[in-house]
């Protein structure tokens, strides 16, 4: 019980620090990141066979088909919500395992190949962006901020 309370306090402190130290230009970056994730989800949906082949090389206990459908679903769900700034931290957490696998296992092989199409670098940039938004949150121009303000007004009214 103590560990759970400590963890929640730590998360609350990180969230508070991130909200108070957030640069404004990150809103534009959040929107672009969400659009890119949605775009990649649509590309994966149109080319599901090649996505399945990429994932099958990871040698996990799950099949490539199940993982491919998870990646597509997560990208198409989380991307627009990140653009809107709705449940941003949660949506970034959902994306985190996908990008960690992409950086560590799938695209790292292509990084050393001759025909590198910058997939590793792009995946790494998206991973860093997700971590940034887990720490800093959605920002001033987001539905999360509007909900936070409404909650504060309700709390102040009581």
N, CA, C and O of each residue as an XYZ file, in Angstrom:
632
protein
N       0.829     -1.187      0.000
C       0.000      0.000      0.000
C       0.876      1.254      0.000
O       0.568      2.232     -0.682
N       1.969      1.220      0.769
C       2.862      2.369      0.846
C       3.493      2.642     -0.510
O       3.629      3.798     -0.908
N       3.887      1.569     -1.237
C       4.507      1.746     -2.547
C       3.536      2.372     -3.534
O       3.930      3.202     -4.353
N       2.264      1.976     -3.461
C       1.265      2.532     -4.363
C       1.065      4.020     -4.072
O       0.971      4.820     -5.002
N       0.999      4.397     -2.811
C       0.849      5.797     -2.446
C       2.072      6.601     -2.877
O       1.935      7.706     -3.402
N       3.269      6.051     -2.656
C       4.497      6.723     -3.066
C       4.515      6.923     -4.574
O       4.877      7.998     -5.053
N       4.126      5.894     -5.329
C       4.103      5.975     -6.782
C       3.117      7.040     -7.242
O       3.432      7.824     -8.137
N       1.928      7.082     -6.645
C       0.927      8.071     -7.036
C       1.405      9.488     -6.715
O       1.176     10.413     -7.494
N       2.067      9.659     -5.572
C       2.613     10.975     -5.237
C       3.688     11.389     -6.230
O       3.754     12.550     -6.633
N       4.526     10.445     -6.623
C       5.579     10.721     -7.596
C       4.980     11.126     -8.937
O       5.434     12.085     -9.559
N       3.958     10.393     -9.382
C       3.296     10.711    -10.646
C       2.647     12.097    -10.566
O       2.727     12.870    -11.520
N       2.017     12.409     -9.457
C       1.388     13.721     -9.277
C       2.424     14.835     -9.294
O       2.184     15.892     -9.879
N       3.575     14.615     -8.660
C       4.640     15.624     -8.660
C       5.196     15.841    -10.070
O       5.408     16.981    -10.483
N       5.432     14.756    -10.804
C       5.944     14.866    -12.175
C       4.921     15.595    -13.048
O       5.280     16.462    -13.845
N       3.647     15.238    -12.892
C       2.587     15.879    -13.663
C       2.513     17.372    -13.359
O       2.395     18.186    -14.275
N       2.581     17.733    -12.095
C       2.538     19.143    -11.713
C       3.729     19.914    -12.232
O       3.576     21.029    -12.730
N       4.927     19.334    -12.122
C       6.126     19.984    -12.626
C       6.044     20.161    -14.133
O       6.368     21.226    -14.658
N       5.609     19.111    -14.832
C       5.499     19.181    -16.291
C       4.508     20.234    -16.739
O       4.754     20.945    -17.713
N       3.381     20.342    -16.033
C       2.377     21.336    -16.408
C       2.872     22.760    -16.191
O       2.511     23.656    -16.955
N       3.692     22.989    -15.167
C       4.149     24.347    -14.866
C       5.390     24.752    -15.666
O       5.682     25.944    -15.770
N       6.112     23.807    -16.223
C       7.348     24.114    -16.947
C       7.240     23.804    -18.443
O       8.249     23.506    -19.081
N       6.089     23.868    -18.982
C       5.844     23.450    -20.361
C       5.967     24.615    -21.329
O       5.259     25.611    -21.183
N       6.862     24.511    -22.325
C       6.946     25.571    -23.345
C       5.744     25.514    -24.286
O       5.222     24.434    -24.562
N       5.311     26.660    -24.772
C       4.123     26.749    -25.610
C       4.244     26.075    -26.964
O       3.245     25.585    -27.491
N       5.442     26.034    -27.546
C       5.603     25.446    -28.878
C       5.341     23.945    -28.880
O       5.171     23.345    -29.941
N       5.308     23.329    -27.682
C       5.036     21.887    -27.634
C       3.622     21.546    -28.092
O       3.361     20.414    -28.501
N       2.703     22.515    -28.029
C       1.349     22.253    -28.541
C       1.387     21.947    -30.034
O       0.703     21.037    -30.503
N       2.176     22.695    -30.767
C       2.305     22.451    -32.211
C       2.944     21.086    -32.451
O       2.506     20.327    -33.316
N       3.980     20.785    -31.677
C       4.644     19.484    -31.804
C       3.684     18.348    -31.469
O       3.704     17.312    -32.135
N       2.837     18.525    -30.439
C       1.858     17.494    -30.067
C       0.891     17.235    -31.214
O       0.585     16.084    -31.524
N       0.415     18.291    -31.837
C      -0.528     18.149    -32.947
C       0.136     17.431    -34.122
O      -0.449     16.527    -34.718
N       1.358     17.840    -34.446
C       2.081     17.181    -35.548
C       2.370     15.714    -35.230
O       2.270     14.858    -36.109
N       2.729     15.422    -33.979
C       2.982     14.037    -33.573
C       1.718     13.200    -33.711
O       1.774     12.078    -34.215
N       0.586     13.724    -33.272
C      -0.679     13.003    -33.392
C      -1.076     12.760    -34.837
O      -1.569     11.686    -35.182
N      -0.861     13.758    -35.678
C      -1.159     13.603    -37.112
C      -0.259     12.535    -37.716
O      -0.720     11.702    -38.496
N       1.030     12.555    -37.358
C       1.955     11.558    -37.900
C       1.581     10.148    -37.438
O       1.614      9.213    -38.238
N       1.231      9.984    -36.173
C       0.847      8.659    -35.664
C      -0.408      8.164    -36.380
O      -0.493      6.990    -36.738
N      -1.384      9.053    -36.592
C      -2.594      8.678    -37.326
C      -2.253      8.287    -38.762
O      -2.771      7.298    -39.280
N      -1.381      9.066    -39.401
C      -0.941      8.780    -40.766
C      -0.281      7.401    -40.832
O      -0.587      6.607    -41.721
N       0.619      7.120    -39.896
C       1.290      5.810    -39.895
C       0.279      4.685    -39.684
O       0.408      3.621    -40.290
N      -0.723      4.906    -38.835
C      -1.770      3.902    -38.636
C      -2.531      3.621    -39.922
O      -2.839      2.468    -40.225
N      -2.835      4.672    -40.682
C      -3.534      4.497    -41.960
C      -2.644      3.770    -42.973
O      -3.113      2.900    -43.707
N      -1.360      4.134    -43.008
C      -0.417      3.459    -43.917
C      -0.299      1.982    -43.539
O      -0.296      1.112    -44.410
N      -0.200      1.703    -42.231
C      -0.112      0.308    -41.792
C      -1.386     -0.450    -42.150
O      -1.320     -1.613    -42.548
N      -2.541      0.192    -42.014
C      -3.809     -0.474    -42.344
C      -3.880     -0.808    -43.832
O      -4.404     -1.855    -44.210
N      -3.356      0.077    -44.672
C      -3.375     -0.175    -46.117
C      -2.336     -1.213    -46.528
O      -2.489     -1.865    -47.562
N      -1.289     -1.373    -45.735
C      -0.212     -2.321    -46.048
C      -0.030     -3.306    -44.895
O       1.089     -3.512    -44.424
N      -1.106     -3.905    -44.450
C      -1.048     -4.754    -43.256
C      -0.134     -5.956    -43.464
O       0.496     -6.422    -42.514
N      -0.056     -6.457    -44.671
C       0.785     -7.632    -44.912
C       2.263     -7.313    -44.645
O       2.960     -8.105    -44.010
N       2.736     -6.176    -45.119
C       4.143     -5.825    -44.880
C       4.385     -5.546    -43.399
O       5.465     -5.839    -42.885
N       3.390     -4.982    -42.704
C       3.521     -4.774    -41.254
C       3.616     -6.111    -40.536
O       4.439     -6.271    -39.635
N       2.786     -7.073    -40.924
C       2.844     -8.410    -40.325
C       4.208     -9.048    -40.540
O       4.744     -9.691    -39.637
N       4.767     -8.875    -41.722
C       6.083     -9.454    -42.009
C       7.170     -8.790    -41.157
O       8.086     -9.468    -40.690
N       7.079     -7.492    -40.955
C       8.066     -6.782    -40.119
C       7.978     -7.253    -38.676
O       8.998     -7.484    -38.027
N       6.760     -7.393    -38.181
C       6.568     -7.772    -36.787
C       6.915     -9.233    -36.559
O       7.393     -9.579    -35.478
N       6.691    -10.100    -37.534
C       6.953    -11.523    -37.334
C       8.425    -11.798    -37.069
O       8.761    -12.843    -36.511
N       9.313    -10.884    -37.457
C      10.734    -11.053    -37.202
C      11.148    -10.771    -35.771
O      12.305    -10.990    -35.413
N      10.232    -10.292    -34.947
C      10.547     -9.960    -33.561
C      10.665    -11.218    -32.700
O      11.299    -11.186    -31.645
N      10.057    -12.330    -33.142
C      10.087    -13.614    -32.430
C       9.489    -13.519    -31.030
O      10.091    -13.964    -30.053
N       8.317    -12.943    -30.952
C       7.601    -12.890    -29.684
C       6.597    -14.041    -29.673
O       6.412    -14.734    -30.673
N       5.962    -14.227    -28.534
C       5.020    -15.334    -28.397
C       3.692    -15.046    -29.107
O       2.904    -15.963    -29.340
N       3.449    -13.808    -29.443
C       2.221    -13.452    -30.148
C       2.454    -13.576    -31.646
O       3.589    -13.528    -32.121
N       1.392    -13.732    -32.357
C       1.533    -13.818    -33.805
C       1.652    -12.433    -34.406
O       1.241    -11.439    -33.807
N       2.220    -12.383    -35.595
C       2.371    -11.108    -36.286
C       1.040    -10.453    -36.604
O       0.931     -9.227    -36.612
N       0.028    -11.269    -36.866
C      -1.289    -10.731    -37.202
C      -1.890     -9.983    -36.015
O      -2.393     -8.870    -36.172
N      -1.841    -10.585    -34.838
C      -2.415     -9.941    -33.645
C      -1.683     -8.647    -33.323
O      -2.314     -7.638    -33.008
N      -0.364     -8.668    -33.398
C       0.410     -7.461    -33.111
C       0.155     -6.383    -34.154
O       0.071     -5.201    -33.822
N       0.033     -6.786    -35.412
C      -0.234     -5.806    -36.473
C      -1.569     -5.113    -36.236
O      -1.681     -3.899    -36.411
N      -2.579     -5.878    -35.839
C      -3.878     -5.278    -35.567
C      -3.821     -4.366    -34.338
O      -4.487     -3.332    -34.310
N      -3.037     -4.734    -33.327
C      -2.878     -3.867    -32.159
C      -2.219     -2.555    -32.554
O      -2.659     -1.489    -32.125
N      -1.177     -2.618    -33.361
C      -0.459     -1.412    -33.789
C      -1.398     -0.491    -34.567
O      -1.444      0.713    -34.311
N      -2.135     -1.049    -35.503
C      -3.058     -0.239    -36.309
C      -4.134      0.380    -35.437
O      -4.404      1.576    -35.543
N      -4.754     -0.420    -34.574
C      -5.812      0.082    -33.703
C      -5.272      1.180    -32.786
O      -5.904      2.226    -32.633
N      -4.117      0.950    -32.180
C      -3.554      1.933    -31.261
C      -3.207      3.233    -31.987
O      -3.473      4.319    -31.472
N      -2.616      3.129    -33.178
C      -2.264      4.341    -33.915
C      -3.509      5.125    -34.334
O      -3.555      6.347    -34.193
N      -4.512      4.421    -34.847
C      -5.719      5.108    -35.321
C      -6.573      5.643    -34.178
O      -7.330      6.593    -34.379
N      -6.475      5.062    -32.990
C      -7.198      5.579    -31.830
C      -6.417      6.704    -31.154
O      -6.971      7.768    -30.876
N      -5.158      6.475    -30.895
C      -4.363      7.415    -30.106
C      -3.978      8.667    -30.881
O      -3.941      9.754    -30.304
N      -3.693      8.544    -32.161
C      -3.264      9.691    -32.948
C      -4.233     10.866    -32.886
O      -3.827     11.972    -32.530
N      -5.509     10.652    -33.226
C      -6.456     11.778    -33.158
C      -6.650     12.314    -31.736
O      -6.842     13.516    -31.553
N      -6.603     11.444    -30.737
C      -6.755     11.921    -29.365
C      -5.551     12.745    -28.923
O      -5.700     13.691    -28.149
N      -4.367     12.399    -29.403
C      -3.180     13.206    -29.114
C      -3.306     14.562    -29.811
O      -2.943     15.585    -29.231
N      -3.810     14.585    -31.037
C      -4.022     15.856    -31.748
C      -4.955     16.755    -30.947
O      -4.686     17.945    -30.782
N      -6.048     16.190    -30.450
C      -7.020     16.973    -29.684
C      -6.548     17.297    -28.270
O      -7.069     18.212    -27.632
N      -5.568     16.552    -27.785
C      -5.105     16.748    -26.424
C      -6.072     16.142    -25.415
O      -6.261     16.695    -24.332
N      -6.669     15.043    -25.750
C      -7.621     14.355    -24.879
C      -6.975     13.072    -24.354
O      -6.593     12.201    -25.136
N      -6.854     12.958    -23.048
C      -6.214     11.810    -22.401
C      -4.809     11.586    -22.963
O      -4.403     10.455    -23.230
N      -4.092     12.667    -23.132
C      -2.809     12.640    -23.844
C      -1.802     11.721    -23.185
O      -1.174     10.909    -23.864
N      -1.635     11.831    -21.873
C      -0.636     10.992    -21.198
C      -0.969      9.514    -21.340
O      -0.077      8.694    -21.557
N      -2.232      9.173    -21.220
C      -2.650      7.768    -21.347
C      -2.411      7.272    -22.772
O      -1.911      6.166    -22.971
N      -2.768      8.088    -23.759
C      -2.576      7.697    -25.156
C      -1.089      7.530    -25.477
O      -0.715      6.652    -26.254
N      -0.252      8.360    -24.885
C       1.193      8.216    -25.100
C       1.704      6.932    -24.450
O       2.580      6.266    -25.003
N       1.162      6.577    -23.275
C       1.541      5.310    -22.645
C       1.135      4.125    -23.506
O       1.866      3.137    -23.577
N      -0.017      4.205    -24.161
C      -0.469      3.121    -25.036
C       0.490      2.967    -26.220
O       0.754      1.849    -26.662
N       1.010      4.079    -26.732
C       1.921      4.054    -27.868
C       3.338      3.616    -27.499
O       4.084      3.129    -28.348
N       3.702      3.792    -26.235
C       5.080      3.551    -25.795
C       5.613      2.161    -26.139
O       6.705      2.075    -26.701
N       4.901      1.058    -25.834
C       5.447     -0.267    -26.171
C       5.665     -0.451    -27.670
O       6.627     -1.099    -28.082
N       4.784      0.111    -28.481
C       4.912     -0.015    -29.929
C       6.206      0.633    -30.395
O       6.954      0.052    -31.181
N       6.466      1.842    -29.905
C       7.659      2.563    -30.362
C       8.929      1.985    -29.766
O       9.976      2.019    -30.413
N       8.868      1.460    -28.560
C      10.060      0.819    -27.984
C      10.443     -0.397    -28.823
O      11.619     -0.593    -29.127
N       9.463     -1.210    -29.197
C       9.737     -2.379    -30.042
C      10.241     -1.927    -31.406
O      11.178     -2.513    -31.948
N       9.627     -0.891    -31.964
C      10.058     -0.406    -33.283
C      11.504      0.078    -33.246
O      12.276     -0.204    -34.163
N      11.871      0.796    -32.203
C      13.237      1.325    -32.114
C      14.228      0.215    -31.780
O      15.288      0.117    -32.399
N      13.886     -0.616    -30.808
C      14.851     -1.598    -30.310
C      15.022     -2.807    -31.232
O      16.131     -3.328    -31.357
N      13.957     -3.257    -31.872
C      14.041     -4.514    -32.602
C      13.863     -4.380    -34.113
O      14.629     -4.963    -34.881
N      12.878     -3.634    -34.535
C      12.528     -3.638    -35.956
C      13.392     -2.659    -36.744
O      14.073     -3.063    -37.686
N      13.375     -1.393    -36.377
C      14.075     -0.378    -37.170
C      15.558     -0.309    -36.889
O      16.299      0.258    -37.692
N      16.025     -0.863    -35.779
C      17.462     -0.806    -35.494
C      18.248     -1.634    -36.513
O      19.394     -1.303    -36.816
N      17.654     -2.701    -37.044
C      18.309     -3.498    -38.084
C      18.450     -2.690    -39.367
O      19.476     -2.756    -40.044
N      17.400     -1.918    -39.699
C      17.433     -1.107    -40.906
C      18.391      0.071    -40.761
O      18.889      0.593    -41.758
N      18.651      0.492    -39.523
C      19.546      1.626    -39.280
C      20.937      1.337    -39.821
O      21.604      2.235    -40.335
N      21.373      0.101    -39.710
C      22.704     -0.269    -40.167
C      22.734     -0.697    -41.632
O      23.811     -0.933    -42.179
N      21.576     -0.802    -42.272
C      21.546     -1.280    -43.655
C      21.857     -0.147    -44.641
O      21.812      1.034    -44.298
N      22.168     -0.546    -45.858
C      22.511      0.417    -46.899
C      21.277      1.193    -47.347
O      21.378      2.383    -47.642
N      20.131      0.551    -47.402
C      18.906      1.190    -47.887
C      18.121      1.868    -46.783
O      16.891      1.810    -46.789
N      18.778      2.500    -45.852
C      18.107      3.160    -44.733
C      17.205      4.285    -45.238
O      17.649      5.172    -45.966
N      15.926      4.233    -44.838
C      14.985      5.274    -45.233
C      14.607      6.134    -44.034
O      13.509      6.688    -43.995
N      15.492      6.252    -43.068
C      15.311      7.090    -41.884
C      14.191      6.594    -40.964
O      13.714      7.358    -40.125
N      13.762      5.343    -41.100
C      12.710      4.819    -40.236
C      13.166      4.769    -38.784
O      12.383      5.064    -37.881
N      14.411      4.401    -38.549
C      14.923      4.332    -37.179
C      14.896      5.713    -36.538
O      14.434      5.867    -35.407
N      15.388      6.711    -37.253
C      15.445      8.062    -36.710
C      14.050      8.616    -36.440
O      13.826      9.272    -35.423
N      13.118      8.356    -37.344
C      11.749      8.824    -37.170
C      11.108      8.125    -35.972
O      10.448      8.771    -35.158
N      11.299      6.807    -35.862
C      10.751      6.061    -34.726
C      11.336      6.563    -33.412
O      10.619      6.691    -32.420
N      12.619      6.845    -33.402
C      13.268      7.373    -32.202
C      12.723      8.751    -31.846
O      12.502      9.036    -30.669
N      12.505      9.607    -32.832
C      11.950     10.939    -32.584
C      10.530     10.849    -32.027
O      10.171     11.599    -31.119
N       9.724      9.934    -32.568
C       8.361      9.748    -32.071
C       8.400      9.211    -30.637
O       7.616      9.653    -29.797
N       9.293      8.273    -30.349
C       9.439      7.741    -28.995
C       9.807      8.851    -28.015
O       9.230      8.938    -26.932
N      10.754      9.689    -28.385
C      11.152     10.809    -27.521
C       9.978     11.771    -27.342
O       9.739     12.271    -26.242
N       9.246     12.026    -28.430
C       8.068     12.888    -28.335
C       7.027     12.335    -27.383
O       6.440     13.088    -26.607
N       6.786     11.038    -27.427
C       5.821     10.422    -26.511
C       6.259     10.589    -25.070
O       5.442     10.897    -24.203
N       7.538     10.390    -24.809
C       8.055     10.549    -23.445
C       7.905     11.997    -22.986
O       7.559     12.254    -21.833
N       8.166     12.940    -23.890
C       8.002     14.360    -23.560
C       6.562     14.645    -23.145
O       6.335     15.353    -22.163
N       5.595     14.110    -23.870
C       4.196     14.392    -23.546
C       3.692     13.600    -22.348
O       2.709     13.996    -21.722
N       4.338     12.499    -22.018
C       4.007     11.821    -20.768
C       4.423     12.710    -19.604
O       3.704     12.797    -18.609
N       5.565     13.366    -19.712
C       6.051     14.239    -18.637
C       5.320     15.584    -18.643
O       4.831     16.020    -17.601
N       5.239     16.248    -19.804
C       4.732     17.611    -19.864
C       3.227     17.712    -20.080
O       2.658     18.782    -19.863
N       2.573     16.653    -20.494
C       1.133     16.709    -20.706
C       0.764     17.353    -22.028
O       1.623     17.623    -22.867
N      -0.531     17.595    -22.203
C      -1.067     18.051    -23.481
C      -0.823     19.524    -23.755
O      -0.633     19.898    -24.912
N      -0.821     20.352    -22.763
C      -0.551     21.764    -22.978
C      -1.779     22.639    -22.906
O      -2.888     22.184    -22.627
N      -1.542     23.913    -23.167
C      -2.558     24.955    -23.004
C      -3.725     24.796    -23.971
O      -4.876     25.016    -23.591
N      -3.446     24.422    -25.199
C      -4.480     24.308    -26.217
C      -4.891     22.850    -26.396
O      -4.592     22.226    -27.413
N      -5.576     22.326    -25.397
C      -5.983     20.927    -25.421
C      -7.274     20.741    -24.649
O      -7.654     21.576    -23.828
N      -7.929     19.650    -24.922
C      -9.147     19.314    -24.179
C      -8.791     18.964    -22.730
O      -9.558     19.260    -21.814
N      -7.629     18.335    -22.525
C      -7.191     18.032    -21.148
C      -7.109     19.293    -20.305
O      -7.549     19.294    -19.155
N      -6.553     20.370    -20.857
C      -6.427     21.637    -20.119
C      -7.798     22.237    -19.842
O      -8.043     22.742    -18.747
N      -8.684     22.185    -20.814
C     -10.041     22.699    -20.613
C     -10.747     21.926    -19.506
O     -11.421     22.520    -18.665
N     -10.598     20.619    -19.502
C     -11.208     19.807    -18.444
C     -10.598     20.112    -17.085
O     -11.301     20.133    -16.075
N      -9.276     20.351    -17.056
C      -8.598     20.673    -15.805
C      -9.103     22.021    -15.263
O      -9.299     22.166    -14.057
N      -9.311     22.995    -16.141
C      -9.822     24.305    -15.728
C     -11.250     24.204    -15.215
O     -11.597     24.824    -14.210
N     -12.073     23.431    -15.899
C     -13.455     23.242    -15.451
C     -13.498     22.551    -14.098
O     -14.316     22.903    -13.249
N     -12.638     21.584    -13.892
C     -12.571     20.888    -12.615
C     -12.136     21.850    -11.503
O     -12.672     21.802    -10.396
N     -11.167     22.720    -11.798
C     -10.693     23.696    -10.811
C     -11.805     24.690    -10.483
O     -11.965     25.073     -9.324
N     -12.568     25.110    -11.482
C     -13.670     26.039    -11.235
C     -14.738     25.396    -10.376
O     -15.283     26.037     -9.478
N     -15.047     24.122    -10.645
C     -16.011     23.400     -9.818
C     -15.529     23.270     -8.382
O     -16.296     23.425     -7.433
N     -14.250     22.983     -8.247
C     -13.657     22.823     -6.919
C     -13.666     24.153     -6.160
O     -13.935     24.183     -4.959
N     -13.372     25.247     -6.863
C     -13.386     26.571     -6.232
C     -14.792     27.009     -5.864
O     -14.980     27.709     -4.869
N     -15.795     26.603     -6.659
C     -17.175     26.983     -6.385
C     -17.712     26.272     -5.144
O     -18.599     26.785     -4.462
N     -17.176     25.105     -4.860
C     -17.652     24.350     -3.676
C     -16.873     24.798     -2.508
O     -17.088     24.311     -1.398
